[in-house]
């Protein structure tokens, strides 16, 4: 149980605006606890999705405080085009380093539908950890 909670926490924190990577934790725990493969995959995906949800919430709640700064940034304009064009489904890319955090934050800022946003985040993050799992099993 502690192993799964550790995976959840590492994945959650890695998906927030705090620095950190959960991939090494995921692979390390797969190596030491292969019997927990599916639990680790689930905890990593759910934890990372909820971490992304916290960024979404920050964007949603901080909308008025940041409006002047955010609207002027170049990264906002690029991300806004992506989010405007594809909507919540652009959050399938929320697993990407750096840009994923910004996408989640801006999704909240733009008030994209929360249900679709969480589903897209979960699918993207599940795909990332699934790919890591396949690579780990192939190499290991």
N, C-alpha and C positions, 0 to 999 in steps of 0.2 A: 504494500500500500504506500509506503514512504517513497518507493522508487517512482511510482506513478504520479504522486503528488509533486515530487521533485521535477519530473518532466513537465507537468502542467505549469508549475511556477516559472521554470526556465523559458518555456514557450510563451507564456503570458508576458513576462518582462521583456523578452526580445521583441515583441510586437508593439510595445509602447514606444514612446519617444525616448526612452532610456537606451543607452548603448548595450549591446549584448547579442550573442548568437546562440540559438538553441540547437542548431544542426549538430555541433560537436557533442552536446549533451545527449541528443537523440541517438547518434551513432555509438557513443560510449555506452549508453544504457542498453542498446541492442546487443552490443558485444558481451556485456556482463550479465544480462538478463534476457537471453533469447526466448525464454518461455513467456515473456510479457510483450512479445512483438505487437500484437493487435491492441493491447491496452496502451502501450507507448505511442503507437500511431494515433489512436483516438485522443489521448491526453495532449499530445503535441498539437494536433489539429484544433481541438477545442480551446486549449489554452491560448494558442496563437490567434485564433479568431476572436476570443474575448479581449485579448490585448489590443487587437485592431478596433474592437468595439469601443474600448476606452478612448482611443484616438478620435473615433467618430464622435463620441460624446463631448470631448474637449472642443472639437470643431463646432459642434452644435451649440454648446453653452457659451463658447468664447466668441461667437459670431460678432457681437456688437463691439467688444473691446478691441478686436483686431482689424476691423473692417478697413480702415485707412491704410494700414501697413500691408495687409495681405493682398488687397486689390492692385497694388502697385508692383508686386514682385513678378519677375519673369516666369518663375516656376509655377506660380499660381495660374498665370495665363495659359501656359501649356497644359497643365493638369485640368484646368477648367474646360478647355476644348475637348480633352479626352472624356472627362466626366459628362459634359454636355452632349457629346455625340453618342456615347455608349451607355450613359446612365450608370445605374448600380452595377451593371455587368462589367464595367471597367475595373471593378474591385476584384475580379478574377486575378488581376495583377498585383494584388495587395501583398503578396509574398515576396515581391522583389525588394532587395535591400534599398534603403533610403526612399525611393519613390513610393513604395508601398505604404510607409507611414504617412507620407504627404497625401496620398490618395485617400486613405481612411479619414484623415483630418479634414480634408476638403469635402469629402462626401457628407460629413456631418455639417460642415459650414454651409454647403449648398442644400442641406435638408433633403438629401436623396432618401427614398423610402427605406426605412430601417430593415424591414423583413427581407427585401431583395438584396440589400447591402450585406446583411449577415450571411445569407445563403451564398452569395458570390464570394465573399471573403472565405467562408468555410471550404467551398469547393477548391478555390485556388490554393489554400494552405494545405488541404488534404492531398492535393496533387503533388505539391512540393515534397511533403514528408513521405508520400508513397514512392516518389521517384528516388528519394534518398534510401528508402528501404530496399528497393529493387537494386540499386547500385551497391549497397552494402552486402546484400545477399549474393550478388554476382561476383563481387571482388572477394568477399570473405569466405 
